[in-house]
Amino acid sequence: MEIDVRESGDGATFRVRVAPRASRDRIGGAHAGALKVALTAPPVEGAANAALIALLAKALRVPKGAIEVVHGQTSRDKTVLARGVSADAVRALARG
């Protein structure tokens, strides 16, 4: 299954399903149209969001400031905007 990515003028928007308190940070492919991401950070005071931004920025080779959680800040299901990134680059994350 592939993730649902929308490309806009300034980047790509996609859904992420976060599993906090995992044994290691990793991108785990696609699930129900969302990118699965495991994070060691707990879902407390934005720690998981910060870890998610850092992991995605590194994987997409963009600055942390280019990644923004636009919806679902306190939920496991989030919508992320990656500025300056193509939809194909985001889809490639799900494929490994």
C-alpha positions as CSV (number, residue, x, y, z in Angstrom):
1,M,0.0,0.0,0.0
2,E,1.2,3.5,-0.7
3,I,0.8,6.6,1.4
4,D,-1.5,9.4,0.4
5,V,0.6,12.5,-0.4
6,R,-0.7,15.8,-1.7
7,E,1.7,18.1,-3.4
8,S,1.2,21.8,-3.1
9,G,3.2,24.9,-4.2
10,D,5.5,24.8,-1.2
11,G,5.9,21.1,-0.6
12,A,4.1,17.9,0.2
13,T,1.5,17.1,2.8
14,F,1.0,13.6,4.1
15,R,-0.5,11.6,7.0
16,V,1.7,10.0,9.7
17,R,0.8,7.3,12.3
18,V,3.1,7.6,15.3
19,A,4.0,4.9,17.7
20,P,5.7,6.6,20.7
21,R,8.0,4.9,23.3
22,A,9.4,2.4,20.7
23,S,12.7,0.7,21.1
24,R,14.2,2.8,18.3
25,D,13.4,5.6,16.0
26,R,12.5,4.3,12.5
27,I,10.2,4.8,9.5
28,G,8.2,1.6,9.1
29,G,6.4,1.9,5.7
30,A,2.8,2.5,4.9
31,H,-0.4,1.7,6.8
32,A,-3.9,2.7,5.7
33,G,-2.5,5.5,3.6
34,A,-0.3,6.9,6.3
35,L,3.5,6.7,6.9
36,K,4.2,4.6,10.0
37,V,6.8,6.1,12.3
38,A,8.2,4.6,15.5
39,L,9.7,7.0,18.0
40,T,11.6,6.4,21.3
41,A,10.3,9.7,22.6
42,P,7.2,9.7,24.9
43,P,4.1,11.7,23.9
44,V,4.7,14.3,26.5
45,E,5.1,18.1,26.1
46,G,5.8,17.9,22.4
47,A,8.7,15.5,22.7
48,A,7.3,13.0,20.2
49,N,6.5,15.8,17.7
50,A,10.1,17.1,18.0
51,A,11.5,13.6,17.5
52,L,9.2,13.1,14.5
53,I,10.3,16.4,12.9
54,A,14.0,15.5,13.5
55,L,13.6,12.0,12.0
56,L,11.6,13.2,8.9
57,A,14.0,16.1,8.3
58,K,17.0,13.8,8.4
59,A,15.3,11.2,6.1
60,L,14.1,13.8,3.6
61,R,17.4,15.7,3.8
62,V,15.8,19.0,4.6
63,P,16.3,21.4,7.6
64,K,14.0,20.8,10.6
65,G,12.3,24.1,9.9
66,A,11.0,22.6,6.6
67,I,8.9,20.0,8.5
68,E,5.7,21.1,10.3
69,V,3.0,19.1,12.0
70,V,-0.1,20.9,10.7
71,H,-2.8,18.8,12.3
72,G,-2.9,16.3,15.2
73,Q,-0.3,17.7,17.5
74,T,-1.6,15.7,20.4
75,S,-2.8,12.6,18.4
76,R,-1.0,9.5,17.1
77,D,-2.5,10.4,13.7
78,K,-0.9,13.6,12.3
79,T,-0.7,15.5,9.1
80,V,2.7,16.8,8.2
81,L,3.9,19.4,5.7
82,A,7.3,19.0,4.2
83,R,8.4,22.2,2.5
84,G,10.6,21.9,-0.6
85,V,9.9,18.2,-0.9
86,S,8.3,16.3,-3.7
87,A,5.5,13.8,-3.3
88,D,7.8,11.1,-4.8
89,A,10.4,11.7,-2.2
90,V,7.8,11.2,0.6
91,R,6.5,8.0,-1.1
92,A,10.1,6.7,-1.3
93,L,10.3,6.9,2.6
94,A,7.4,4.4,2.8
95,R,9.3,2.0,0.5
96,G,12.4,2.1,2.5
